[in-house]
């Protein structure tokens, strides 16, 4: 509960649905809901893409103490490269 914010109950939702139905009509309401859903999907996809780009930039800008950025190789590949370096 948020103080000073009115609570929305079942009756208020029915009134809101009736007003939306009167404004847009029964034929246009499914189109509006579809476009709203696709807009939300695109927004979420855009937000996740921005997060992926930022994570990739963080990995490039913040290498580990030995100067090698981690996360590109699997643990097995990393161990294999370490063993190959010790043998030379």
TASULUR-V374141 format. One record per run of one state. SS is the DSSP state (H for helix, E for strand, L for the rest). FROM is the first residue (numbers start at 0). LEN is the number of residues. If there is no record, write none. Layout:
((SS & FROM & LEN) (SS & FROM & LEN))
//
This chain:
((L & 0 & 9) (H & 9 & 15) (L & 24 & 1) (H & 25 & 36) (L & 61 & 13) (H & 74 & 13) (L & 87 & 1))
//
